[in-house]
Every structure is written in structure tokens, then in C-alpha cells.
Amino acid sequence: MAFTVACAQFAPEKAEVKQNLDKIAEIVAQAATENVDLLVLPEASTTGYFLEGGVLESSLSDDELAQELASRIAGKLTRSIDVVLGFYERAEGTLFNAAAYVEITPEATKVKGVYHKFFLPTYGVFDEERFVTRGRDLCVLDTRFGKLAILICEDVWHGILPTLCAIRGAQMLLVPAASPARGFEGDDIRNHDRYQRLFRAISEEHGMFCVNAQLCGFEGGKGFIGGSMITDPMGRTLAEAPLAEESVVVASVDLDLVTIARNQSPLIADLQTAWSDIRNLVESS
């Protein structure tokens, strides 16, 4: 199936939820007018990333997120658009670093699924696990486009989670992220270079599209890298945003390419065949 996907990287105002939702609604409405079918926004889009003890005050339930988006987008759309965005979620008294998959039509706004970040970094400038709870489940969704999976930022630095998403049938991996720049080497930023290599490798190994939307801007003197990107199942970069500045990048994708890639290099099929033995190895370790 062919459709148009976009990544929108921007700099939210720290803890200004309503102001950020206004901006998100503008980005969504503009993307819809430009015939984007699936829009991915960064981790912590509604708040900014470094909230620490302010997470509770800026958190939303998934119902509140849908209502806030619906109230801002009402009457502005003439076509449907699906949106993935990061937010701090409040669910049954627990706080999560989350990403929601939202289906938006001219008539209704519905949260189809929510993913909770699995790996919460606690090194360097990070201290997430003090303020939010770790997720426990994968999020592989049947959407109008096909099977899509969501991971958040640090999750893709651990190869096991993209692999598990592919095993569950995901054809595309959607990755909101908020990555402060680390490791400057001339004009290069080391963690941005790592993301480039990661997404090309994940796409090529698993025969899947990857769509990564990064925060940009500054929070407390820490600059987020930007450089959002889209890669195809052959490991090729289809689109990449500039570093550090607000930008939207767009690519046409066709999920039929997943079938072609996985037939040319049947690594996922091999993995599925050996899966019971792999589980035995894990359980006996």
C-alpha cells in the first residue's frame, strides 16, 4: 500500500501544554492540506522533554489528549490524517513517557493505541526513571495502512525491541524521539550519526520502514539535535531534516516494498522459523 508520511520536528515551549497543542494542531492541519496521510511528531511534543518533577502537572490522559486535539482541529480538515505524537500520559494514577497513535477525520478524533517507553535512560543528562514508570508491552497496531509499531527514542538503541516488533509483523517502525546533542566532532554530532546508522541498519535487517521525528530547540541549555529521518526496507534514507531547526520532511512510501525486501533477504523469516529455539536460549540463560 502506498501513502505519504511526514516527520515534523519542532521546539515545544516547556510545560506549556495548551500552547504546544495549538502548535501541534496547526502542524496537523497544514500537513493534511499537503496530502500527508501519516504524520509523526517528536517525543514529549506537548510539553518538552526535561520536565522532571513537573511531569504530573503537564500530563494528560489519552482521552484528554484526543479531546484537546479535536477541539483545535474541528472544522479545519477536509481529509483524514493519522498522527503519532509523544506526550506524558497519566493513566490510572501512573505517569508514563508515552506516544499516542491518533486517527483524525473531519468528523472525529480517536486514540487508536498508546505506547509506553520501555527503556528509560538514567545516564549522563538523563534521569527519566525517577519521574515516570517504565512500559511493559509492545505496541504493534493494525492501521488503515498496515501493521505499524511504535517505539520511543532510547528503545531503538536496544536491538531487541525493533526485532520483536518485526517478529510481530510490523512493516513500519514509528519513533518519536528527544535526543540532546552529544559528542561533537567537527561538523558531526555523534548521537545523530548513531541514529543515522541505527535506522538504516534496522530497516535493512528487518525489511521495514523507519520514521523518526526528533525534537529541536533548547531546554535548560541542552540543545536537541533534530535531523529527523525516514528510511526504507532496503536501508536507504528517503528524507532527512536539517539539524537543530524546525522542519517537516515528507516521503512517499509503499509497504509492498517490505514484501520485496523480506523476500530478497529473508532474515525475518529465518528468525521466525528459529523463534522457539531462541526463546529456549533466553529462558535457559
ChimeraX attribute file (.defattr): number of C-alpha atoms within 10 A of each C-alpha:
attribute: neighborCount
match mode: 1-to-1
recipient: residues
	/A:1	10
	/A:2	12
	/A:3	14
	/A:4	15
	/A:5	22
	/A:6	25
	/A:7	33
	/A:8	27
	/A:9	33
	/A:10	26
	/A:11	22
	/A:12	25
	/A:13	19
	/A:14	21
	/A:15	20
	/A:16	13
	/A:17	21
	/A:18	15
	/A:19	14
	/A:20	20
	/A:21	19
	/A:22	16
	/A:23	19
	/A:24	22
	/A:25	19
	/A:26	15
	/A:27	16
	/A:28	25
	/A:29	21
	/A:30	14
	/A:31	22
	/A:32	21
	/A:33	13
	/A:34	11
	/A:35	14
	/A:36	24
	/A:37	19
	/A:38	23
	/A:39	27
	/A:40	27
	/A:41	31
	/A:42	33
	/A:43	31
	/A:44	27
	/A:45	29
	/A:46	29
	/A:47	26
	/A:48	28
	/A:49	27
	/A:50	19
	/A:51	18
	/A:52	14
	/A:53	10
	/A:54	13
	/A:55	22
	/A:56	18
	/A:57	12
	/A:58	19
	/A:59	22
	/A:60	21
	/A:61	15
	/A:62	24
	/A:63	12
	/A:64	13
	/A:65	20
	/A:66	19
	/A:67	16
	/A:68	18
	/A:69	21
	/A:70	19
	/A:71	12
	/A:72	16
	/A:73	21
	/A:74	16
	/A:75	11
	/A:76	15
	/A:77	18
	/A:78	12
	/A:79	15
	/A:80	18
	/A:81	23
	/A:82	24
	/A:83	21
	/A:84	25
	/A:85	25
	/A:86	30
	/A:87	29
	/A:88	28
	/A:89	28
	/A:90	21
	/A:91	12
	/A:92	7
	/A:93	7
	/A:94	10
	/A:95	20
	/A:96	25
	/A:97	27
	/A:98	26
	/A:99	32
	/A:100	23
	/A:101	27
	/A:102	23
	/A:103	20
	/A:104	23
	/A:105	17
	/A:106	15
	/A:107	12
	/A:108	13
	/A:109	23
	/A:110	19
	/A:111	18
	/A:112	14
	/A:113	17
	/A:114	20
	/A:115	23
	/A:116	26
	/A:117	25
	/A:118	21
	/A:119	21
	/A:120	21
	/A:121	15
	/A:122	11
	/A:123	8
	/A:124	7
	/A:125	10
	/A:126	13
	/A:127	14
	/A:128	20
	/A:129	15
	/A:130	12
	/A:131	17
	/A:132	23
	/A:133	17
	/A:134	17
	/A:135	15
	/A:136	11
	/A:137	10
	/A:138	19
	/A:139	20
	/A:140	22
	/A:141	18
	/A:142	14
	/A:143	13
	/A:144	10
	/A:145	16
	/A:146	14
	/A:147	18
	/A:148	24
	/A:149	26
	/A:150	29
	/A:151	27
	/A:152	27
	/A:153	22
	/A:154	16
	/A:155	19
	/A:156	20
	/A:157	15
	/A:158	11
	/A:159	12
	/A:160	11
	/A:161	16
	/A:162	25
	/A:163	18
	/A:164	14
	/A:165	22
	/A:166	25
	/A:167	16
	/A:168	17
	/A:169	18
	/A:170	25
	/A:171	26
	/A:172	28
	/A:173	26
	/A:174	24
	/A:175	31
	/A:176	31
	/A:177	31
	/A:178	26
	/A:179	22
	/A:180	23
	/A:181	18
	/A:182	16
	/A:183	11
	/A:184	11
	/A:185	8
	/A:186	6
	/A:187	6
	/A:188	11
	/A:189	15
	/A:190	14
	/A:191	16
	/A:192	22
	/A:193	12
	/A:194	11
	/A:195	19
	/A:196	19
	/A:197	12
	/A:198	18
	/A:199	27
	/A:200	22
	/A:201	18
	/A:202	24
	/A:203	27
	/A:204	22
	/A:205	21
	/A:206	28
	/A:207	29
	/A:208	30
	/A:209	30
	/A:210	28
	/A:211	27
	/A:212	30
	/A:213	34
	/A:214	32
	/A:215	31
	/A:216	29
	/A:217	21
	/A:218	17
	/A:219	17
	/A:220	7
	/A:221	8
	/A:222	15
	/A:223	17
	/A:224	25
	/A:225	25
	/A:226	31
	/A:227	26
	/A:228	33
	/A:229	28
	/A:230	30
	/A:231	27
	/A:232	27
	/A:233	26
	/A:234	23
	/A:235	23
	/A:236	15
	/A:237	18
	/A:238	17
	/A:239	19
	/A:240	21
	/A:241	21
	/A:242	15
	/A:243	19
	/A:244	22
	/A:245	17
	/A:246	17
	/A:247	17
	/A:248	22
	/A:249	20
	/A:250	21
	/A:251	20
	/A:252	14
	/A:253	18
	/A:254	14
	/A:255	19
	/A:256	11
	/A:257	19
	/A:258	21
	/A:259	15
	/A:260	14
	/A:261	21
	/A:262	19
	/A:263	13
	/A:264	11
	/A:265	16
	/A:266	16
	/A:267	16
	/A:268	18
	/A:269	14
	/A:270	10
	/A:271	16
	/A:272	15
	/A:273	11
	/A:274	11
	/A:275	13
	/A:276	11
	/A:277	12
	/A:278	13
	/A:279	10
	/A:280	10
	/A:281	10
	/A:282	9
	/A:283	8
	/A:284	7
	/A:285	5
